[in-house]
Amino acid sequence: MQTTNVQVNSLFGNDVQYIIPLFQRHYVWGEAEQWIPLWKDINEKACHRLYESQRDQSSHFTGAIVIQQKQTNVDEVQKYEIIDGQQRLTTFQIVLCAIRDVCNSCGFERIGAESARYILNQGTLLDDPDNEKYKLIPTEFDRASFISLTDGRVDDSSGQIRLTYNYFVTV
């Protein structure tokens, strides 16, 4: 196994798809143990970058992510199965959706569009655009709520995906 330090934009910056296998648990992260510490870390690093001229020193270790590349055809988006780190990757995607939507509602459409680039694949060679356009494919349990969220649709679901989004939209 090869370990590498990777930034979030490296994970989601290209046309790629991460698939959470059926045997993984559904999304369960919660406010006290995961969301609050994550938001505190994001806020702290953003302040370092914006106000303290520490642009090169603002990295943060968020934990291990283990992925396995899946075989794909040349006309397909590169796919990876998530072995470990599905909770973190799902949360990062939800945070990016919240950033996109807050920016768009506040008149910062350019930043909203930039955030969307890390949520949805934009490539023209997408074999199945209804499936391959998503950077993350959760388990079946979370899929409908997650797809609705990434597509920018408001639904009335009350699952953990929507609760997470509601938290990050309001902080």
Order of alpha helices (4+ residues) and beta strands (2+ residues): alpha-beta-alpha-beta-beta-alpha-alpha-alpha-beta-alpha-alpha
